[in-house]
Amino acid sequence: ADDDAMPKCAVQNNLDLRSPQTIGLLEVEINAAKHLKKHNELFGSSDPYCVVKLGNMNGKSKVLRGVEENPTWDDNFQFHAPVGSENLSLEVIIVNHDEESILTKGADKLDEWAGKEHEEEDPLIPHHHHRYGSVTIPLQSLLNDPKAQQGKEVVKEEWFDVMSEGKGQGKIYLCLTYKPKPKPKAAVKKIEFQTHWWDRFLDIWLGTLACSQCRVRDNAAVKHPKQH
């Protein structure tokens, strides 16, 4: 498949907001990057793309070909935030789509002969693709927002530092929108049911009271008949 035509949407759409396994919806917009440090000074352009991860969910942006500087993707992703999301972090990785050359193949072959093992390869990022760096954002920062606690939408957009081995590699502009799961309306129905029950009880009690008063008047009339 052509990497340039990767779908913009993140995977795992099998959950919906009605599921007890999810607490909300997280939308991630990858806008642009700036001041990315070039890994190869021999070439002026690059072919950057982004990989987005949240727990076991992930997505990949389109590849921008021949970018001189400050790439702009404007790609959107959606993730369902599962129960326990306060322990998860959103990770955005910026990668350059390097073509596998004879040199990289030769280096891999030498490593193989030397018995050197590569780190486990990410299925979304071939090992010969250069990583500029990444941004890690704890989801707890959105979940603990006062608006989220009130069941309202939370929006956070800013320039985030792209880091690699503790060093800054540029910045990326992200817009994060968290939409909490709507609260169920079962409690409202329960209150209505209770109101109907009390109304019925009140009707019966008032009816019983009225009958008792009628019997008192009838008994009084029998004991003290009117004199003609």
ABEGO torsion letter per residue (X at the ends): XBAAABBABBBGAABBAABAABAEBBBBBBABBBGBBBABAABABBBBBBBBBBEABBBBBBBBBGBABGBBAGBBBBBBBBBGAAABBBBBBBBBBBBBBAAAAAAAAAAAAAGBBBBBBBAABBAABBBAEBBBBBAAAAAABAAAAAGBBBBBBBBBBBBBGGBBAEBBBBBBBBBBBBBBAAAAAAAAAAAAAAAAAAAAAAAAAAAAAAAAAAAAAAABBBBX
